[in-house]
Amino acid sequence: MIPTVALIGRPNVGKSTLFNKIVGKKIAIIEDMPGVTRDRIYQEATYNNKKFYLVDTGGIDTTKMKFNDEIKIQAEIAIKEANVIVFIVDGKEGLTSNDLIVRDLLRKSNKKVIVAINKIDSKITSEHIYDFYELGFDIYIPISSIHNTGYIELMEEITKDFTEKEEKVDKRLKFSIIGRPNVGKSSLMNALLNENRVVVSNIAGTTRDSIDSILKYHNEEYILIDTAGMRKKGRVFEAIEKYSLFRSLKAIDRSDICLVVINAEEGIKEHDKHIAGYAIERGKGLIFVVNKWDTVKNKTIPEFEKEMRAEFQFASYAPIVYLSALTKKRIHTLMPEIIKVGENIKREIPTSILNNIILDAYQLNLPPSYKGKRLKIYFSNQTGTKPPKFTIRVNNKGLVHFSYERYLENKLRENFELEGTPIIFQFKNRNGEE
């Protein structure tokens, strides 16, 4: 199990800056793809070969509003999920009433808490360090983003009890069922398991509070990842998808294919796009499952499909399956799609054929010149699978426009069976510069 580290604190204490530093990059906004990157609070990180999940929570602020249930639930979820909690406080401002409220939440958790005293940039601010001992925790580490001090000490303490473990390779195809609350994820899981008469078993080492099921279909075994532990009772778990998506995001990371469940009764919601966007960003195979199709009386499949394609233009390659998990109508259409996408995410294209397709596409539609320079493509080869990744050598990668990259992707899809899988292009200058 990969451990989880949560960053907790009030607003403007430097949580996001520390988050970006630990994950090693600024979490970018992808303009043309709706997704959770716009409000990202979760990322996998590594320090000294030790992997962990890092979660940046919203700032807990009680000065302008009551400490309402939504804020408390968000904090409780992060605390519940975390193995280590980094409680970030502002060394310039000193101890505040907000800090004491956060302290009270953390004391109940019985988790390891590290107090990171941020903004210790001068002798004056360093004098505030001892004020924070009033919080009553065992570990205090002064840090400064400006002067880059204390970071190594903090990371060593965070990861002190984490172990470097070799992950066992399980070659069975793994797929998860993801989606908004109440779209029928649990019903779909049960329908699949009952349909194929399989034995459900716990598999050691899986994400906390989730169960991986072994699904047997045509004498092959598949791993069905339960995404949320949503069957647990209690308001924290009922609100978990709405406020954090922790378990769903972990399940997506462990999957080869994600089934994005859409509630046909409610129609397509904006949050459906966010969930699909995250699966694509993580390079996962994608299938849309329109559930509760038996409740739709005023639309045909072609009519609904037209709406789906319009709303999910960024995932036009993903197949759409229409079914009812409750009545099991059309449930038999899903596994063949999963198997097909499973083959496509591993598809390997011979270098000679790949080059013929890419160079033919280039000659058929030359990219426009920019300031007297035109993109030239020299050589292409496949450099990865799950999903298929292609490296293309060019004269100047700065001349690659996203619309031309999309054109090349479409040409590949026209010539090879790549339904359900994203495609990654990496352009390199001929001299090897990435």
Sequence and secondary structure as in RCSB ss.txt:
>XXXX:A:sequence
MIPTVALIGRPNVGKSTLFNKIVGKKIAIIEDMPGVTRDRIYQEATYNNKKFYLVDTGGIDTTKMKFNDEIKIQA
EIAIKEANVIVFIVDGKEGLTSNDLIVRDLLRKSNKKVIVAINKIDSKITSEHIYDFYELGFDIYIPISSIHNTG
YIELMEEITKDFTEKEEKVDKRLKFSIIGRPNVGKSSLMNALLNENRVVVSNIAGTTRDSIDSILKYHNEEYILI
DTAGMRKKGRVFEAIEKYSLFRSLKAIDRSDICLVVINAEEGIKEHDKHIAGYAIERGKGLIFVVNKWDTVKNKT
IPEFEKEMRAEFQFASYAPIVYLSALTKKRIHTLMPEIIKVGENIKREIPTSILNNIILDAYQLNLPPSYKGKRL
KIYFSNQTGTKPPKFTIRVNNKGLVHFSYERYLENKLRENFELEGTPIIFQFKNRNGEE
>XXXX:A:secstr
   EEEEE STTSSHHHHHHHHHTS     TTS SGGGG  EEEEEETTEEEEEEE      SSS   HHHHHHH
HHHHHH SEEEEEEETTT   HHHHHHHHHHHTT SEEEEEEE   SHHHHTTGGGGGGG  SEEEE BTTTTBS
HHHHHHHHTTT          SEEEEEE STTSSHHHHHHHHHHHTT      TT  TT  EEEEEETTEEEEEE
    TTS SHHHHTHHHHT HHHHHHHHH SEEEEEEETTT   HHHHHHHHHHHHTT EEEEEEE GGG  S  
HHHHHHHHHHHTGGGTTS EEE  TTT TTGGGHHHHHHHHHHHHT    HHHHHHHHHHHHHHS    BTTB  
 EEEEEEEETTTTEEEEEES GGG  HHHHHHHHHHHHHHS  TT   EEEEEETTS  
